[in-house]
Amino acid sequence: MHIYAIGDIHGHLGLLKAAHDLIAADMGRHGKGQVIHIGDLVDRGPDSRGVIDHLMQGQARGEDWVVLKGNHDRMFTRFLNDPGEPEPGLRSEYSWLHPRLGGTTTLASYGVGKAADRPVPKVHADALAAVPQTHRDYLSALPALHQAGECVFVHAGIRPGVALDQQTETDLIWIRDAFLIEAVSFGPLIVHGHTAIDHATHYGNRINLDSGAAYGGPLSAVVIEGREAALLTPEGRRKLPGPAPMLFQRA
């Protein structure tokens, strides 16, 4: 059994299509497998709308694709529902329209311009008029966790010591330190993104797929067989590198 997974997309439709091409080529050699998208479809990149359209269209024609919810996807839908409602995972001094978060580029892909320079109520009204209800419904309904084979796929990670069926959506799409410093097994292999690193890396108990597409890095696509993983490249599979020596150990 093999499973494919793609890291944080962040509005980069061209990179997403290239990742799907790599997966299609690998399937041609090794057989079909499910494709998991790890979340953060939107923000920072130039074509968030195109990314959502592409994924919706693929699923509609029967592609075996799973698309998970990331924190940026929830911030987008929360803004559309009520721009004044706080996002539990976000620091209070930020809003989705803050330049560091990339909401303005997402709205620009729908034709809503200068979102950071106009009153929020006006931007919100324009966004409601521009974003199709089908996109809002799609993003709102995305799952936050998917189990397949020996793996659990989530956007950010899981809360150590909490059963999978008791995990909160906020942890699944936002968690960092409490999850990232955990050096022991979680049971299943956790496959995630959310925390940008230089290249997709296998840590033994987890795999981080966020290779920084949001910041000019590549979009990683991997194939997972059991608990082993390989990066897909134009030259074929390349075994994922392991991490530097662990700096954190649980007492």
N, C-alpha and C positions, 0 to 999 in steps of 0.2 A: 504494500500500500504506500502510495506517495501523495503528499499534499503540497500545494504551492501556497506561498504567502508573499504579499507585497506590503512594503512599509508605508509610512506617512506620505500622502500624495500632495497635499497642499496646493491644489489648483493647477498642477502641472500635467495637462492633458497629454502633451507630447511624450513625456516620460512614462506616463501610465500606458499609453499605447505601445511604446517600445518594450515595457515590461511584459505586457500581454503577448507581444511577438516572441519574446524569449521563452515564455511559458509554452506557447504553441509549438515552437521548435522542439522543446524538450519533450512535450507530449508526443510529438511525431516519432521520437526515438524510443520512448519508454512507456507510452500509454497514457490515457487520460487520468486526471486527478482533479479534485476540488481545488478552487482558488479562493483563498481568504484575503480580504483587504482589511488592513489593520486599523483603519480609521484616519481621521483628519483628512477628509476629502477636500476641504475648503481652506481659504485664507492664505495670504502671502503670495501665492503664484497667480499667473495671469488669467486662468480660465476655470474658475471653480464651477461655473455653470456648465461648461462643457464636460468636466469630470463627472458631475452628477448625471447629466444626460447620457453619457457613455455607459456608465454603470447601470442605470435604469434600463437602457435599451438592451444591453447584454443579458441582463436577468430576464427581461421580457421575452427574448428569443430563445430562452432555455439554457443559457450558459450556467454551468455549475459554479456560480460565484456566491460567496458570502461576503457581505459588506458590514463591517462593524462601525459603531459610533465612536468618534473621538471627541475630545473636549472642544475642539474648534467647531465641530459640527453642532454640538449642543449649544455653544455660544451663539451661533448663527440663528438657530431656531428660537432660542430664548429671546434674542433681540427682536425677532419678528413677532413673537407673542407679546412681549412687554419689555421695551428697552430699559425700563427703570427697575426691573426685577434683578436683584443681585445673583451672580453666578457663584454657587458655593465654593467652587475650586479656585476662583480667581481672586487675587489680592485686591483689596477694596479700592486702591488708588487707580486701578485700571478699569477700562470698559472695553467692549469688543471693538470699538472704533479707535482705540489707541493705536498709534503707528506701530508699536511693537507686536501687535496681535494680528494685523492684516485683514481686519474686517472690511476696510475700505476697498481693498482690491477685490474682495468677493462681491461687494455691491457693484463695483465698476463692471464686473463681468456680466451683470444683469442690466447695465446701462444707467445705473445710479451713480452720478459723478459727484466729486468734491464732498464726499460724506463727512470728512473730518473738519470741514470749514463751514458747515451750515448747522443751524439749530437741529437738535436731535429729533424733535417732533416732525419736522419737515422731511428729514432723511427717512424716518420710520414710515411716514405716509408714502413716500416714493418707493421704498422697498416693498411695502405691501402690494403696491400696484404692479411692481416689476417682477417679483419672484412668483413663479407659478405655484398654485396650491399643491400640485402634484409633487413639486420639489419639497415643500414644507412637510407634507405628509410622509414622504419617503424618508427624510432625515429624522423626523420624530420617531418613526417606527423602527429605526435601525437597532439591532440587538447590541449589547455591550460585551457579550461573552459567547464564545463558541467552542465546543469540545469536538475534537476529531482525532482518531488514533490515540497516541500517547500524549497528545498536546492539548493545552487550553490556550485559546487565542483571545487576547484582550488588547485594548489600545495602550493603556499605561502600565498595568500590572495588577496584582492582587494584594489585599491586606494580609500579611502573614498571620497565621493562627486563626483565621476566620474561614469557615467552610465555604465552598464555592457558592452554594445556594443561599448564603447569608451575606455575600459581598454587596456593597452598595454601588450604584451606578457611578456616583461621584468618585469613589476610589478606583473603580475600573477604568475611568477615563482621565483621572488626574494624578493618581498616586506617584510619588517618586521615592524619596529617601528611605522610608520604612521598607519598601519593596526592594530597591536597588542594592541596599547593603546586605540583604539576606544571602548568606553563603551556603545554606543547607538546602536540601531538596524540598520542593513544594509538593512532591508526589508526581503529578503530571509535569511535563516540560511546559513552561510558560513562554509563549511567543507574543512579543509586544513591540511597541514603538514608543512614541511620545518624547523620549529623551534623546536628543540628537547626539550622535557620535560619528567618528570619522568613517566607519564602515560597519556593516552588519557583523555582529559578533556573537559567538556561542559561549555562554558562561557556565555551561554544565547544567545548571538548574533553570536557565532561561536563555532566550535568544532575543536580542534587541535588533530590530530591523530598521530603525530610523537612522538612515545614513545622511540626513541633512538636506533632502531635496528642497525644503523650505528656504535654505540658505545658499543655494547654488551647488549642493552636493548631488550625488546620484540617487535615484530611486531604486532600492534594492528589491529584487525578486529572488526567492529561495525555493528550493525543493527540500522537503523534509520526509525522511524515511525512518520510521521508528523514532529514535531520539537524535539521529544524525541529520545534518543539514549541509547543503551546498548552495553557494551563490550561483545564479545563472548568468552567464556571460555570452557574448557572441561566439566565443571559442568553445563553449560547453560549460559543464559543471566545474566549480572550484570549491573545495571544502572550506567551510567557514572557519576563519581563524578563531582561536580562543583568546581570552583576555590576558592582560598583564596579571602578575601575581595578585591574589586577593589582598586588599588592604583592610577589609572589614570581616570579622568573624563574630558569630553570635556566641555570647558567653554560655 
